[in-house]
Amino acid sequence: MRFAISLPVAAMVSVCLGLSLPAAAADLPCLTARLIVPWGSGSGTDLIFRALADAANRGGAKPRLEVVNLSGEEGVRGTETAARARPDGCTVLAVHQSLMTSYIAGTSKLNWNTLTSVARLTRTPVVVAAGTEAAFKTMPEMLEAARGPEGVKAGSTEGLASHFLFLLIADRTGAAFNQVFLEGMRERLNALLDGTIDVTELNQAIARRLTGEGPVRVLAVTSADRLVDSPDVPTLREQGIDLVFTIDRGVMLPKGAKPEVVEHYSTLFEAALGDPRVTALLREHGTVEGYLGPKAYAGYWQDSFAEWRRVAKDAGLYKPND
């Protein structure tokens, strides 16, 4: 990667630390760019993007990134704000699959193709968990129970990732779940512990605290391979379910952003992923680097949306008229 002959002191320090700056191809009209995170401060997504922004700034990002939390309506409020901004590189949007689930549910008119894909950055697998009092102890046993007369009550949050996880498992296996919709992970966990539901999706950190001698049994992890921190937990694939399911975080720009602006940010965030502090935080949150550049990221969205739209239509949940 080439650097200008004259670098600011901060950039020189970043080079000495092993970070690299994007080539100076985009001349952006702001000293500070907003990185809109459409979820609350302190959430897992917020912490990951703050770490990435800090790493980019330590590397001499021009413009500097400032994280702005605009939560509300499951990410729709912040997404709409970013989409209305000028595509000049002064507003960047943090996203994950809620971008397309909000569109599928009819709560937002914005979808992946109404923005400009920049880069996928991270992937976070989740776990399928049951209470220790459940009649089943493995995924195959759970699927058998789901085909029985009483069925299986799966706790999820309507229209979000947990909902689609069980739709996708049903799609792969032919099993049917009695989905019980609850507001968020805390409510789903409480319902699991008191027996209101039989199974749910949890993040790895919560699951690790509650397994062993605790009240939760982890049936599967949704990653492609077993996790280093939980080597005894089998994947869905190992149990006959051809599915990898991760929460995938990335960045996008308003529609119409020029190629050099897209390249500026894709390169900037790719470099930030290599920061040791980012690596440590990702590990703490059960997350791995999953970089895709602009073209591959757009292809990822296209393929993901086609599948999620299909299962939503099959379940009678697809609201748009396209």
C-alpha positions as CSV (number, residue, x, y, z in Angstrom):
1,M,0.0,0.0,0.0
2,R,1.4,3.4,-0.9
3,F,1.5,6.4,1.4
4,A,1.9,10.1,0.7
5,I,5.4,11.4,1.3
6,S,4.4,13.7,4.1
7,L,2.4,11.9,6.8
8,P,1.0,13.5,10.0
9,V,2.6,12.5,13.2
10,A,-0.4,10.4,14.2
11,A,-0.2,8.4,11.0
12,M,3.5,7.8,11.5
13,V,2.8,6.4,14.9
14,S,0.1,4.2,13.5
15,V,2.5,2.8,10.9
16,C,5.0,2.0,13.7
17,L,2.3,0.1,15.5
18,G,1.7,-2.0,12.4
19,L,-1.6,-0.4,11.2
20,S,-2.0,0.9,7.7
21,L,-4.0,3.7,6.2
22,P,-6.1,3.6,3.1
23,A,-4.5,5.2,0.0
24,A,-5.4,8.8,-0.2
25,A,-7.9,8.5,-3.1
26,A,-11.0,10.1,-1.7
27,D,-11.1,13.7,-0.7
28,L,-14.1,13.8,1.7
29,P,-15.7,17.2,2.6
30,C,-15.6,16.8,6.4
31,L,-13.2,16.6,9.2
32,T,-15.4,14.2,11.1
33,A,-17.7,11.6,9.7
34,R,-20.7,10.1,11.6
35,L,-20.7,6.4,12.0
36,I,-24.4,5.9,12.8
37,V,-25.0,2.8,15.0
38,P,-28.8,2.3,15.0
39,W,-28.8,0.6,18.4
40,G,-28.3,1.7,21.9
41,S,-25.0,2.6,23.5
42,G,-23.4,-0.3,25.3
43,S,-25.0,-3.0,23.2
44,G,-22.7,-5.6,21.7
45,T,-23.0,-4.1,18.3
46,D,-22.2,-0.7,19.6
47,L,-19.1,-1.9,21.4
48,I,-17.8,-3.6,18.3
49,F,-18.2,-0.6,16.1
50,R,-16.7,1.7,18.7
51,A,-13.7,-0.5,18.8
52,L,-13.4,-0.4,15.0
53,A,-13.9,3.4,14.9
54,D,-11.2,3.9,17.6
55,A,-8.8,1.7,15.7
56,A,-9.4,3.6,12.5
57,N,-8.9,6.9,14.2
58,R,-5.6,5.6,15.8
59,G,-4.6,4.7,12.3
60,G,-5.0,8.3,11.2
61,A,-8.5,8.1,9.6
62,K,-9.4,11.2,7.5
63,P,-12.1,12.1,8.3
64,R,-12.1,10.9,11.8
65,L,-15.0,8.6,12.8
66,E,-17.5,9.6,15.5
67,V,-20.0,7.0,16.6
68,V,-23.5,8.3,16.9
69,N,-26.2,6.1,18.5
70,L,-29.6,6.6,16.9
71,S,-31.6,3.7,18.4
72,G,-35.3,3.0,17.9
73,E,-37.7,0.8,15.9
74,E,-35.2,-2.1,15.9
75,G,-32.6,-0.1,13.9
76,V,-35.1,1.5,11.5
77,R,-34.8,5.0,12.9
78,G,-31.0,5.2,12.5
79,T,-31.0,3.5,9.1
80,E,-33.5,6.0,7.7
81,T,-31.5,8.9,9.0
82,A,-28.3,7.5,7.3
83,A,-30.2,6.8,4.1
84,R,-31.3,10.5,3.9
85,A,-27.8,11.8,4.3
86,R,-25.7,13.0,1.4
87,P,-23.6,10.2,-0.2
88,D,-20.4,12.2,0.3
89,G,-18.7,9.9,2.8
90,C,-19.6,12.0,5.8
91,T,-22.2,9.6,7.0
92,V,-21.5,5.8,7.4
93,L,-24.1,3.3,8.6
94,A,-23.5,0.2,10.8
95,V,-25.8,-2.7,9.8
96,H,-26.6,-6.3,10.3
97,Q,-29.4,-8.6,9.1
98,S,-32.1,-6.5,10.8
99,L,-31.7,-4.3,7.7
100,M,-33.5,-6.9,5.6
101,T,-35.7,-8.4,8.3
102,S,-37.3,-5.0,8.9
103,Y,-38.0,-4.8,5.1
104,I,-39.4,-8.3,5.1
105,A,-41.6,-7.5,8.1
106,G,-42.9,-4.3,6.4
107,T,-41.6,-2.0,9.1
108,S,-39.1,-0.3,6.8
109,K,-39.0,0.5,3.1
110,L,-35.3,0.4,3.1
111,N,-33.4,-2.8,2.1
112,W,-29.8,-3.7,1.3
113,N,-30.2,-2.4,-2.3
114,T,-31.4,1.0,-1.2
115,L,-28.0,1.7,0.3
116,T,-24.4,1.2,-1.0
117,S,-22.6,-1.9,0.2
118,V,-19.1,-1.2,1.6
119,A,-17.8,-4.1,3.7
120,R,-18.9,-7.0,5.8
121,L,-16.7,-6.9,8.9
122,T,-17.6,-9.5,11.5
123,R,-19.6,-12.7,12.1
124,T,-21.1,-13.9,15.3
125,P,-22.5,-17.4,15.7
126,V,-25.2,-18.1,18.3
127,V,-26.4,-21.2,20.1
128,V,-29.6,-23.1,20.3
129,A,-30.4,-23.7,24.0
130,A,-33.0,-25.6,25.9
131,G,-33.8,-25.8,29.6
132,T,-32.2,-28.8,31.5
133,E,-35.8,-30.0,32.3
134,A,-36.6,-30.3,28.5
135,A,-37.5,-33.8,27.3
136,F,-34.8,-33.7,24.7
137,K,-31.0,-33.4,25.1
138,T,-29.8,-33.1,21.5
139,M,-30.9,-31.4,18.3
140,P,-32.1,-34.6,16.6
141,E,-34.2,-35.4,19.7
142,M,-35.5,-31.8,19.7
143,L,-36.5,-32.2,16.0
144,E,-38.2,-35.5,16.7
145,A,-40.2,-33.8,19.5
146,A,-41.1,-30.9,17.1
147,R,-42.7,-33.5,14.8
148,G,-44.7,-35.0,17.7
149,P,-48.2,-34.2,18.8
150,E,-47.2,-31.6,21.5
151,G,-44.6,-30.0,19.3
152,V,-41.8,-27.7,20.6
153,K,-42.3,-24.1,21.8
154,A,-39.4,-22.0,20.3
155,G,-38.9,-18.6,21.9
156,S,-37.9,-15.8,19.4
157,T,-38.3,-12.1,18.8
158,E,-40.7,-11.6,15.9
159,G,-39.1,-10.5,12.6
160,L,-35.5,-10.6,14.0
161,A,-32.6,-13.0,13.7
162,S,-33.9,-15.4,16.4
163,H,-37.2,-15.8,14.5
164,F,-35.4,-16.5,11.2
165,L,-33.0,-19.0,12.8
166,F,-36.0,-21.3,13.6
167,L,-37.6,-20.6,10.2
168,L,-34.3,-21.7,8.6
169,I,-34.0,-24.8,10.8
170,A,-37.6,-25.7,9.9
171,D,-36.8,-25.1,6.2
172,R,-33.8,-27.5,6.3
173,T,-35.5,-30.2,8.4
174,G,-39.2,-30.1,7.7
175,A,-39.8,-29.7,11.4
176,A,-42.4,-27.2,12.6
177,F,-42.0,-25.0,15.7
178,N,-44.6,-23.3,17.8
179,Q,-42.9,-19.9,17.8
180,V,-43.6,-17.9,21.0
181,F,-42.7,-14.2,20.3
182,L,-40.9,-12.3,23.1
183,E,-39.4,-8.9,23.2
184,G,-35.7,-9.7,23.5
185,M,-33.1,-12.1,24.7
186,R,-33.7,-11.3,28.4
187,E,-37.4,-12.1,28.0
188,R,-36.6,-15.3,26.0
189,L,-34.1,-16.5,28.6
190,N,-36.6,-15.9,31.5
191,A,-39.3,-17.8,29.5
192,L,-36.8,-20.7,29.0
193,L,-36.0,-20.8,32.7
194,D,-39.6,-20.8,33.8
195,G,-40.7,-23.4,31.3
196,T,-42.8,-21.1,29.1
197,I,-40.8,-22.1,26.1
198,D,-38.7,-25.3,25.3
199,V,-35.9,-23.8,23.3
200,T,-34.5,-20.5,22.2
201,E,-31.5,-18.7,20.6
202,L,-28.9,-17.2,23.0
203,N,-25.6,-15.5,22.5
204,Q,-22.5,-17.5,23.5
205,A,-21.5,-15.4,26.5
206,I,-24.9,-15.9,28.2
207,A,-24.9,-19.6,27.3
208,R,-21.5,-20.2,28.7
209,R,-22.5,-18.7,32.1
210,L,-25.6,-20.8,32.4
211,T,-24.4,-24.2,31.2
212,G,-22.5,-26.9,33.1
213,E,-24.2,-27.0,36.5
214,G,-26.6,-24.2,35.4
215,P,-30.2,-24.4,34.2
216,V,-29.4,-24.3,30.4
217,R,-28.4,-27.0,28.0
218,V,-26.7,-25.9,24.8
219,L,-27.9,-28.2,21.9
220,A,-25.8,-26.7,19.0
221,V,-23.7,-23.8,17.9
222,T,-24.6,-22.2,14.5
223,S,-21.0,-21.7,13.3
224,A,-19.4,-23.7,10.5
225,D,-16.9,-25.3,13.0
226,R,-16.9,-25.9,16.8
227,L,-15.9,-23.0,18.9
228,V,-12.5,-22.9,20.6
229,D,-14.1,-21.8,23.9
230,S,-16.9,-24.5,23.7
231,P,-15.2,-27.5,22.0
232,D,-17.8,-30.0,23.4
233,V,-20.8,-28.2,21.7
234,P,-21.6,-29.7,18.2
235,T,-22.5,-27.6,15.2
236,L,-25.9,-27.8,13.5
237,R,-24.1,-29.4,10.5
238,E,-22.6,-32.1,12.7
239,Q,-26.2,-33.0,13.7
240,G,-27.5,-33.3,10.2
241,I,-28.8,-29.7,9.7
242,D,-27.1,-28.1,6.7
243,L,-27.2,-24.5,8.1
244,V,-24.6,-22.0,9.2
245,F,-26.2,-19.0,10.9
246,T,-24.3,-15.9,12.1
247,I,-25.1,-12.3,13.0
248,D,-23.1,-10.4,10.3
249,R,-22.1,-6.8,11.0
250,G,-20.9,-4.5,8.3
251,V,-20.9,-0.9,7.0
252,M,-22.9,0.8,4.3
253,L,-23.2,4.3,2.7
254,P,-26.1,6.2,1.4
255,K,-27.1,5.4,-2.2
256,G,-25.1,7.1,-4.8
257,A,-21.7,7.1,-3.0
258,K,-18.8,7.3,-5.4
259,P,-16.6,4.3,-5.9
260,E,-13.6,6.1,-4.4
261,V,-15.6,6.8,-1.2
262,V,-16.7,3.2,-1.0
263,E,-13.1,2.1,-1.4
264,H,-11.9,4.5,1.2
265,Y,-14.1,3.0,3.9
266,S,-13.7,-0.6,2.8
267,T,-10.0,-0.3,3.1
268,L,-10.1,1.8,6.3
269,F,-12.3,-0.8,8.1
270,E,-10.3,-3.8,6.8
271,A,-7.2,-2.2,8.4
272,A,-9.1,-1.6,11.6
273,L,-10.0,-5.3,11.9
274,G,-6.3,-6.0,12.2
275,D,-5.9,-3.9,15.4
276,P,-5.0,-6.1,18.4
277,R,-7.6,-4.3,20.6
278,V,-10.3,-5.1,18.1
279,T,-9.2,-8.7,17.9
280,A,-9.4,-9.0,21.7
281,L,-12.8,-7.4,21.9
282,L,-14.2,-9.6,19.1
283,R,-13.0,-12.7,20.9
284,E,-14.7,-11.5,24.1
285,H,-18.0,-11.2,22.3
286,G,-17.8,-14.6,20.6
287,T,-17.2,-12.9,17.2
288,V,-14.7,-13.5,14.4
289,E,-13.4,-11.3,11.5
290,G,-15.5,-11.9,8.4
291,Y,-14.3,-9.3,5.9
292,L,-15.9,-9.0,2.5
293,G,-15.2,-6.1,0.1
294,P,-17.8,-4.0,-1.6
295,K,-18.6,-6.4,-4.5
296,A,-18.6,-9.6,-2.5
297,Y,-20.7,-7.9,0.3
298,A,-23.3,-6.9,-2.3
299,G,-23.4,-10.5,-3.5
300,Y,-23.7,-11.7,0.1
301,W,-26.8,-9.4,0.6
302,Q,-28.4,-10.5,-2.6
303,D,-28.0,-14.2,-1.8
304,S,-29.1,-13.8,1.9
305,F,-32.1,-11.8,1.0
306,A,-33.3,-14.3,-1.6
307,E,-33.2,-17.1,0.9
308,W,-34.7,-15.2,3.8
309,R,-37.5,-13.8,1.6
310,R,-38.3,-17.4,0.4
311,V,-38.6,-18.8,3.9
312,A,-40.6,-15.7,5.0
313,K,-43.0,-16.2,2.1
314,D,-43.4,-19.9,2.9
315,A,-44.3,-19.0,6.4
316,G,-46.7,-16.2,5.3
317,L,-44.6,-13.5,6.8
318,Y,-43.5,-11.5,3.8
319,K,-45.1,-8.1,3.8
320,P,-43.7,-6.1,0.7
321,N,-45.5,-6.3,-2.6
322,D,-42.3,-6.8,-4.7
